[in-house]
Amino acid sequence: MTTRLTVGDRLDASPIYRAFREHPFFAGVDDADLSKEQAAILIEQWWHPLHYFPTFLARCVAVLPDIAAKSAITRILNQEAGGGAVEKAHEVIYTESMRACGFDAGRVTGTAPYPETAALVEGYRRASEAPESALGFIFATENTDLLMVSSIGKAIVHTTGVTDNAWVSIHVQQEPDHVEEANHALLTGMTPAQEDTVLQAADEMWQLWIGFFDRLAAETGVGAGR
């Protein structure tokens, strides 16, 4: 007798997910001798998906059909938006913490996105139009977020020596809650066709992030040749 894999198991087994986790940028940033300008490229491009993420979550809450999923995603949105205290919103902490590390806040929030960055944000917008694709993007994001955030933390340490960046710290603190709530949102009872749509959406999200980091690798040289 075989045991049916959960949606989470199937997502974890995705070849595209493995390709994303093994992107040479992540290994490259571990030992790269980064200049501050190279780190700034990563920080400035990351602003765009970070800034859009609360809007994405709000759109997901609107499109998800059941109150359990809405409640789970609302908890993530509440933390991302600061829980009623704007100074605790992730994008505010991001801007202020990068300023404290010596990066120009105007550039952080005002640099135009690369085409790959714009395509990534558009992918999130498009995914929030239907429940299955919304769930696929949410689950995939929350289960890979710390890997991506850690690359920014390492870039900051390498270029500025700052080891206690507030934005990195709040992710380490809150991400377990986000992963738990994302898992709660992946409710049982989906049809096989719905599960397949969730999986396809997650793969699309990871592919868009691969494009994002491909461009960063090309612009910064981090991970090139690995």
TAZI-V609677 format. One record per backbone hydrogen bond with DSSP energy under -1.0 kcal/mol. CO is the residue of the C=O (numbers start at 1). NH is the residue of the N-H. Records with the same first field share a line. If there is no record, write none. Layout:
# TAZI-V609677
CO->NH / NH
This chain:
# TAZI-V609677
6->10
7->11
8->12
9->13
11->14
14->18
15->19
16->20
17->21
18->22
20->23
23->26
24->28
25->29
32->34
35->39
36->40
37->41
38->42
39->43
40->44
41->45
42->46
43->47
46->50
47->51
48->52
49->53
52->56
53->57
54->58
55->59
56->60
57->61
58->62
59->63
60->64
66->70
67->71
68->72
69->73
70->74
71->75
72->76
73->77
74->78
75->79
76->80
77->81
78->83
80->90
82->85
85->88
86->89
89->93
90->94
91->95
92->96
93->97
94->98
95->99
96->100
97->101
98->103
99->102
104->108
105->109
106->110
107->111
114->118
115->119
116->120
117->121
118->122
119->123
120->124
121->125
122->126
123->127
124->128
126->129
127->130
130->134
131->135
132->136
133->137
134->138
135->139
136->140
137->141
138->142
139->143
141->144 / 145
144->148
145->149
146->150
148->152
149->153
150->154
151->155
152->156
153->157
154->158
155->159
156->160
157->161
165->169
166->170
167->171
168->172
169->173
170->174
171->175
174->178
175->179
176->180
177->181
178->182
179->183
180->184
181->185
182->186
185->187
191->195
192->196
193->197
194->198
195->199
196->200
197->201
198->202
199->203
200->204
201->205
202->206
203->207
204->208
205->209
206->210
207->211
208->212
209->213
210->214
211->215
212->216
213->217
214->218
215->219
216->220
217->221
221->224
223->226
